[in-house]
Amino acid sequence: MLSEQQVLPAEPRSAQVARRLVRRMLEEAGAPHLAEATELAVSELVTNAVVHAGGDVHLKVRCDPRLVRVEVGDASTHRPVPRSWTTTSGTGRGLHLLTDYVDAWDVEIHPGVGKTVWFEIGESTATSGHGEGAPSDHGLVGVLDVELLEVPLLMHRAWQEHATGLLREHLLLRLETDPRALDDHAAASDALSLLHEQLPLPRLFHEDDVLMSEAVEPGVTESRLVLQVPAASVPHFAVLASTLGSALAAARAGHLLAPPTQPEIERMRDWLCGEVLGQAQGATPNPWRSTGMDLAGPSRSPLLGRASVARLVGSATVLVADERLDVVGVHAEVAGFLGYDDPALLVGRRVLAIVPHRFHQAHVAGTTMHGANGRDVLLGRVVEVPVLRADGAEVPARFEISAQRLESGERVFVARFDLPDPVA
């Protein structure tokens, strides 16, 4: 059996070096038929180690004509798990690919050192554990227990999916010019993984009627959770917040394919990172609800007063919102139905102002995932849901939401209301 080891630097080209190594060894061992699947699998593991762990990557390959075994070690003690993102997500399918192409694989955690992910292709007799029963190494000493109160689980799930793709794109943008790009990405990924591992992920519903009945408060909020953060990982939450802030600025400037996210998602990110950093300094826990959601603050939307929006509003009984989901136009009859004598009292506010509180998370999470991966459970169909009037009362409403482009290219969301006949 041939055997070879290499220590690869935390550089993008290391995946290519690993592919060449396994191809050469399999040809020498008389097993070229195993090369294609092995190259795909080793490339994914080395790339993940470079991107998410930082530091050197330890590669070990053993092969003979019937079997190849590859081990990839890195400095992260996070157990890799398949992310259950939507099928249209641009990231999170690495371990699903591994499962498809190999005959056995598992992960071994080395406390205080890192982990090794191994796989075998060919006549393997090994049993795949897929990392089950191998928890991440949080250690017994130097762990901070962070108390999180009123945790918005549905928003957290949407943020995880959006943030993972955003960080990956931002890394690619920075790689050629910023020597700290990989280190920052590894630190941010460490913080994101700690949250993903320990915060429950609620189900996503694809049928609009089930969504409206199940994805509601209080079932999508956890009243209290304890997040265990290794002392060495505490500063990584500051890196996560700053790196995502830079990534969102790049997205808004048009430098990334990923779209910006909703302001409520940004506030939740700042709250989560702030709770870790604050409690590490002795601060008392602050519940998420205490941060509030600014529903009436002035909008900075460039679409306010735009003639193309006015034409939409003048042509039908619609409410128009920009991609940030600020109301930028509303027909007078729709405003009246919602309890606003003057449409100007609603224009500039968040769409959340007309969404009952129990649906807030579903609304924010849904729009975030639509921007991240095109998930569109409620777009293009007529829905009947309660809406919130200016006086706080709920009334049933029937409307259809569509995404449209203005003549100048900006995308807007248009809700066309089927209003009840006026009372005689």
C-alpha positions as CSV (number, residue, x, y, z in Angstrom):
1,M,0.0,0.0,0.0
2,L,1.3,3.5,-0.9
3,S,1.3,6.1,1.8
4,E,2.2,9.8,1.7
5,Q,1.7,12.9,3.9
6,Q,1.8,16.6,3.2
7,V,1.3,19.7,5.2
8,L,-0.5,22.3,3.1
9,P,-0.6,26.0,3.7
10,A,-3.9,27.8,4.3
11,E,-4.1,29.0,0.7
12,P,-6.7,28.5,-2.1
13,R,-4.1,26.6,-4.3
14,S,-3.8,23.9,-1.6
15,A,-6.9,22.2,-3.0
16,Q,-5.3,21.9,-6.4
17,V,-2.1,20.5,-4.8
18,A,-4.2,17.9,-2.9
19,R,-6.0,16.8,-6.1
20,R,-2.7,16.4,-8.0
21,L,-1.3,14.3,-5.1
22,V,-4.2,11.8,-5.0
23,R,-4.3,11.5,-8.8
24,R,-0.5,10.7,-8.9
25,M,-0.7,8.2,-6.1
26,L,-3.8,6.4,-7.5
27,E,-2.1,6.1,-10.9
28,E,1.0,4.7,-9.2
29,A,-1.1,2.3,-7.2
30,G,-2.9,1.0,-10.3
31,A,-6.3,2.5,-9.2
32,P,-7.0,5.4,-11.7
33,H,-10.7,4.4,-11.7
34,L,-10.9,5.8,-8.1
35,A,-9.3,9.2,-9.1
36,E,-12.3,11.3,-10.1
37,A,-14.4,10.7,-7.0
38,T,-11.3,11.0,-4.7
39,E,-10.3,14.3,-6.3
40,L,-13.8,15.8,-5.8
41,A,-13.9,14.7,-2.2
42,V,-10.4,15.8,-1.2
43,S,-10.9,19.1,-2.9
44,E,-14.0,19.8,-0.9
45,L,-12.4,18.8,2.4
46,V,-9.2,20.8,1.9
47,T,-11.1,23.9,0.7
48,N,-13.3,23.7,3.8
49,A,-10.3,23.4,6.0
50,V,-8.6,26.4,4.4
51,V,-11.8,28.5,4.4
52,H,-13.2,27.7,7.8
53,A,-10.3,26.6,10.0
54,G,-7.3,28.7,8.9
55,G,-3.8,27.4,9.6
56,D,-2.0,24.4,8.1
57,V,-3.9,21.5,6.6
58,H,-2.6,18.0,7.2
59,L,-3.2,15.6,4.3
60,K,-2.5,11.9,4.5
61,V,-3.2,9.5,1.6
62,R,-3.0,5.7,1.6
63,C,-4.0,3.6,-1.4
64,D,-3.7,0.3,-3.2
65,P,-5.4,-1.1,-6.3
66,R,-8.7,-1.6,-4.5
67,L,-9.0,1.1,-1.8
68,V,-8.0,4.7,-1.1
69,R,-8.2,6.4,2.3
70,V,-7.7,10.1,2.7
71,E,-7.4,12.0,6.0
72,V,-7.6,15.8,6.2
73,G,-6.7,17.4,9.5
74,D,-7.1,21.1,10.5
75,A,-7.0,23.2,13.7
76,S,-10.8,23.6,14.1
77,T,-12.6,21.4,16.6
78,H,-16.0,22.0,15.1
79,R,-17.7,18.8,14.0
80,P,-18.7,19.2,10.4
81,V,-22.4,18.7,9.8
82,P,-24.5,18.9,6.6
83,R,-26.3,22.2,6.5
84,S,-30.0,21.8,5.8
85,W,-30.1,24.9,3.6
86,T,-32.7,25.2,0.8
87,T,-31.9,23.5,-2.5
88,T,-31.4,26.9,-4.2
89,S,-28.8,28.0,-1.7
90,G,-25.4,28.8,-3.1
91,T,-23.5,27.1,-0.3
92,G,-23.7,24.4,2.4
93,R,-23.7,21.3,0.3
94,G,-20.0,20.1,0.8
95,L,-20.8,17.2,3.1
96,H,-23.8,16.1,1.0
97,L,-21.3,15.9,-1.9
98,L,-19.0,13.8,0.3
99,T,-21.7,11.4,1.2
100,D,-22.6,11.0,-2.5
101,Y,-19.1,10.2,-3.7
102,V,-17.4,8.2,-1.0
103,D,-18.1,4.7,0.5
104,A,-17.3,5.6,4.1
105,W,-16.4,8.8,6.1
106,D,-16.2,10.1,9.6
107,V,-14.7,12.8,11.8
108,E,-12.3,12.4,14.7
109,I,-12.1,15.2,17.2
110,H,-8.7,15.8,18.9
111,P,-9.4,17.9,22.0
112,G,-7.4,21.0,22.2
113,V,-5.7,20.3,18.8
114,G,-8.3,20.1,16.0
115,K,-10.0,17.4,14.0
116,T,-9.4,14.9,11.2
117,V,-12.0,14.1,8.6
118,W,-11.4,10.9,6.7
119,F,-13.0,9.1,3.8
120,E,-12.6,5.8,1.9
121,I,-13.4,4.9,-1.6
122,G,-13.3,1.4,-3.0
123,E,-13.6,-1.9,-1.2
124,S,-14.0,-0.3,2.2
125,T,-14.9,-2.2,5.3
126,A,-15.1,0.9,7.5
127,T,-18.3,2.1,9.0
128,S,-19.5,5.7,8.4
129,G,-20.2,7.5,11.6
130,H,-20.6,10.9,9.9
131,G,-19.3,12.6,13.0
132,E,-22.2,11.4,15.2
133,G,-21.3,11.1,18.8
134,A,-18.2,13.3,18.2
135,P,-19.1,16.6,19.7
136,S,-17.1,19.7,19.1
137,D,-14.4,20.3,21.6
138,H,-15.5,23.1,23.9
139,G,-13.1,21.9,26.5
140,L,-13.7,21.6,30.2
141,V,-11.8,24.8,31.1
142,G,-12.1,28.3,29.8
143,V,-15.7,28.1,28.5
144,L,-18.0,31.0,28.8
145,D,-21.7,30.3,29.3
146,V,-23.6,33.0,27.5
147,E,-27.2,33.3,28.5
148,L,-29.4,34.2,25.5
149,L,-33.0,35.4,26.2
150,E,-36.0,35.5,23.8
151,V,-33.9,34.0,20.9
152,P,-35.5,34.5,17.5
153,L,-34.9,31.0,16.1
154,L,-36.5,31.5,12.7
155,M,-34.6,34.7,12.0
156,H,-31.4,33.1,13.2
157,R,-31.9,30.2,10.7
158,A,-32.4,32.7,7.8
159,W,-29.4,34.7,8.9
160,Q,-27.2,31.6,9.1
161,E,-28.0,30.7,5.5
162,H,-27.5,34.3,4.2
163,A,-24.3,34.9,6.2
164,T,-22.6,31.7,5.1
165,G,-23.0,32.6,1.5
166,L,-22.1,36.2,2.1
167,L,-18.9,35.4,4.0
168,R,-17.8,33.0,1.2
169,E,-18.3,35.7,-1.5
170,H,-16.6,38.3,0.6
171,L,-13.6,36.0,1.1
172,L,-13.2,35.6,-2.6
173,L,-13.3,39.4,-3.0
174,R,-10.6,40.0,-0.4
175,L,-8.2,37.1,-1.1
176,E,-6.0,38.8,-3.7
177,T,-5.5,42.1,-1.8
178,D,-5.9,41.4,1.9
179,P,-3.5,39.1,3.7
180,R,-5.8,38.8,6.7
181,A,-8.8,37.6,4.6
182,L,-8.4,33.8,5.4
183,D,-7.7,34.5,9.1
184,D,-10.8,36.7,9.4
185,H,-12.9,34.2,7.6
186,A,-11.8,31.4,9.8
187,A,-12.5,33.4,12.9
188,A,-16.0,34.5,11.6
189,S,-16.8,30.9,10.6
190,D,-15.8,29.6,14.0
191,A,-18.3,32.0,15.7
192,L,-21.0,31.2,13.1
193,S,-20.5,27.5,13.7
194,L,-20.8,27.8,17.4
195,L,-24.2,29.4,17.0
196,H,-25.3,26.8,14.3
197,E,-24.3,23.9,16.5
198,Q,-26.0,25.0,19.6
199,L,-29.1,27.0,18.6
200,P,-32.1,24.9,17.5
201,L,-33.0,25.2,13.8
202,P,-36.8,25.4,13.3
203,R,-38.5,23.7,10.4
204,L,-39.1,25.5,7.1
205,F,-42.5,25.2,5.6
206,H,-43.1,25.3,1.9
207,E,-46.9,25.4,1.8
208,D,-48.3,28.9,2.4
209,D,-51.2,27.7,4.6
210,V,-48.9,25.6,6.8
211,L,-46.5,28.5,7.0
212,M,-49.1,30.9,8.2
213,S,-50.3,28.5,10.9
214,E,-47.0,27.0,12.1
215,A,-44.2,29.7,11.6
216,V,-45.6,32.0,14.3
217,E,-44.9,33.2,17.8
218,P,-44.4,31.8,20.3
219,G,-43.2,28.7,18.6
220,V,-40.3,30.3,16.7
221,T,-38.8,31.9,19.8
222,E,-36.7,30.2,22.6
223,S,-37.2,31.9,25.9
224,R,-33.7,31.0,27.2
225,L,-30.7,29.2,25.8
226,V,-27.1,28.8,27.1
227,L,-24.4,29.2,24.5
228,Q,-21.1,27.6,25.4
229,V,-18.2,29.7,23.9
230,P,-14.6,28.6,24.4
231,A,-12.6,31.6,25.7
232,A,-10.4,31.5,22.6
233,S,-13.5,31.9,20.4
234,V,-14.9,35.0,22.2
235,P,-13.0,37.5,20.1
236,H,-14.2,35.8,17.0
237,F,-17.6,37.2,17.5
238,A,-16.2,40.7,17.1
239,V,-14.6,39.5,13.9
240,L,-17.9,38.0,12.7
241,A,-19.8,41.2,13.3
242,S,-17.2,43.4,11.6
243,T,-16.6,41.0,8.7
244,L,-20.3,40.7,8.0
245,G,-20.6,44.5,8.2
246,S,-17.9,44.9,5.6
247,A,-19.5,42.2,3.4
248,L,-22.9,43.9,3.5
249,A,-21.3,47.2,2.6
250,A,-19.7,45.4,-0.4
251,A,-23.0,43.9,-1.3
252,R,-24.8,47.3,-1.2
253,A,-22.0,48.7,-3.4
254,G,-22.7,46.0,-6.0
255,H,-19.4,44.2,-5.5
256,L,-21.1,40.9,-4.5
257,L,-23.8,38.7,-6.1
258,A,-25.3,38.2,-2.6
259,P,-27.9,40.8,-1.7
260,P,-27.9,42.9,1.5
261,T,-30.2,41.7,4.2
262,Q,-33.0,43.1,6.2
263,P,-32.2,45.7,9.0
264,E,-33.8,43.4,11.6
265,I,-31.4,40.6,10.6
266,E,-28.5,43.0,11.1
267,R,-29.8,44.0,14.5
268,M,-30.1,40.4,15.5
269,R,-26.5,39.7,14.4
270,D,-25.3,42.7,16.5
271,W,-27.4,41.5,19.4
272,L,-26.0,37.9,19.3
273,C,-22.4,39.0,18.9
274,G,-22.9,41.8,21.5
275,E,-24.3,39.3,24.1
276,V,-21.2,37.1,23.8
277,L,-18.8,40.0,23.9
278,G,-20.7,41.8,26.7
279,Q,-21.2,38.9,29.0
280,A,-17.5,38.0,28.6
281,Q,-16.9,41.4,30.2
282,G,-19.4,40.7,33.0
283,A,-22.5,42.3,31.5
284,T,-26.0,41.0,32.4
285,P,-28.0,39.3,29.6
286,N,-30.3,41.5,27.5
287,P,-33.3,39.7,25.8
288,W,-33.7,40.2,22.0
289,R,-37.0,41.8,22.5
290,S,-35.4,44.6,24.4
291,T,-33.7,45.7,21.2
292,G,-37.0,46.4,19.5
293,M,-37.8,46.8,15.9
294,D,-38.0,50.3,14.5
295,L,-41.3,50.3,12.6
296,A,-41.8,54.0,12.3
297,G,-38.3,55.4,11.8
298,P,-37.7,57.5,8.7
299,S,-36.8,55.6,5.5
300,R,-33.7,56.4,3.5
301,S,-35.1,54.7,0.4
302,P,-34.0,56.4,-2.8
303,L,-37.4,55.3,-4.3
304,L,-39.4,57.7,-2.1
305,G,-41.1,60.2,-4.4
306,R,-40.0,58.3,-7.6
307,A,-42.4,58.9,-10.5
308,S,-42.3,55.2,-11.5
309,V,-43.5,54.3,-8.1
310,A,-46.3,56.9,-8.3
311,R,-47.4,55.4,-11.6
312,L,-47.7,51.9,-10.0
313,V,-49.7,53.3,-7.1
314,G,-51.9,55.2,-9.4
315,S,-52.7,52.2,-11.6
316,A,-54.1,49.8,-9.0
317,T,-54.9,49.3,-5.3
318,V,-51.4,48.4,-4.4
319,L,-48.8,48.8,-1.7
320,V,-45.2,49.1,-3.0
321,A,-42.1,48.3,-1.0
322,D,-38.4,48.5,-1.9
323,E,-35.9,45.6,-1.4
324,R,-35.3,46.7,2.2
325,L,-39.1,46.4,2.7
326,D,-39.7,50.1,3.4
327,V,-43.1,51.2,2.1
328,V,-42.4,53.6,-0.8
329,G,-45.9,54.0,-2.1
330,V,-49.5,53.1,-1.3
331,H,-52.8,53.6,-3.0
332,A,-55.2,55.9,-1.0
333,E,-57.8,53.2,-0.8
334,V,-55.3,50.7,0.6
335,A,-54.1,53.2,3.1
336,G,-57.7,53.8,4.2
337,F,-58.3,50.1,4.5
338,L,-55.3,49.9,6.8
339,G,-56.6,52.8,8.9
340,Y,-54.4,55.7,7.6
341,D,-56.3,58.7,6.5
342,D,-53.3,60.1,4.7
343,P,-51.1,57.6,2.7
344,A,-48.1,59.7,3.6
345,L,-48.5,58.4,7.2
346,L,-47.6,54.9,6.0
347,V,-45.1,55.7,3.3
348,G,-41.5,55.5,4.6
349,R,-42.4,53.0,7.4
350,R,-41.4,49.3,7.5
351,V,-43.8,46.8,6.0
352,L,-43.7,45.2,9.4
353,A,-45.9,48.1,10.6
354,I,-48.9,46.3,9.0
355,V,-47.7,42.7,10.0
356,P,-49.2,41.3,13.2
357,H,-46.4,40.7,15.7
358,R,-46.8,36.9,15.7
359,F,-45.8,36.9,12.0
360,H,-42.8,39.2,12.3
361,Q,-40.1,36.5,12.3
362,A,-41.7,34.6,9.5
363,H,-41.9,37.8,7.5
364,V,-38.2,38.8,8.1
365,A,-36.9,35.3,7.7
366,G,-38.9,34.7,4.5
367,T,-37.7,37.9,2.8
368,T,-34.1,37.2,3.9
369,M,-34.2,33.7,2.3
370,H,-35.9,35.0,-0.8
371,G,-33.0,37.4,-1.3
372,A,-30.4,34.8,-0.4
373,N,-31.6,31.9,-2.5
374,G,-34.9,32.8,-4.2
375,R,-37.2,31.0,-1.8
376,D,-40.6,32.4,-2.7
377,V,-43.4,30.6,-0.8
378,L,-45.8,33.6,-0.9
379,L,-44.8,35.3,-4.1
380,G,-47.0,35.0,-7.2
381,R,-50.1,33.7,-5.4
382,V,-53.1,35.2,-3.7
383,V,-53.0,34.9,0.1
384,E,-55.5,35.7,2.7
385,V,-53.9,36.8,6.0
386,P,-54.6,39.2,8.8
387,V,-53.0,42.6,8.6
388,L,-52.5,45.2,11.3
389,R,-54.4,48.5,11.1
390,A,-53.1,51.9,12.4
391,D,-55.2,51.5,15.5
392,G,-53.7,48.1,16.4
393,A,-56.8,46.1,15.3
394,E,-56.4,43.1,12.9
395,V,-58.5,42.7,9.8
396,P,-58.4,40.0,7.2
397,A,-56.9,41.0,3.9
398,R,-56.6,39.4,0.5
399,F,-53.7,40.3,-1.9
400,E,-51.1,39.0,-4.3
401,I,-47.4,39.8,-3.9
402,S,-45.2,40.1,-7.0
403,A,-41.6,41.2,-7.6
404,Q,-41.3,43.8,-10.3
405,R,-38.6,46.0,-11.9
406,L,-38.9,49.7,-12.2
407,E,-37.9,51.4,-15.5
408,S,-34.6,52.4,-13.8
409,G,-33.9,48.7,-12.8
410,E,-34.6,48.7,-9.1
411,R,-36.7,45.8,-7.8
412,V,-39.8,46.4,-5.8
413,F,-42.4,44.2,-4.1
414,V,-45.9,45.0,-5.1
415,A,-48.9,43.8,-3.0
416,R,-52.1,44.1,-5.0
417,F,-55.1,44.2,-2.6
418,D,-58.5,42.8,-3.3
419,L,-60.4,45.3,-1.2
420,P,-63.8,44.6,0.2
421,D,-66.7,46.7,-1.2
422,P,-67.3,49.9,0.8
423,V,-70.2,49.7,3.2
424,A,-73.2,51.6,1.8
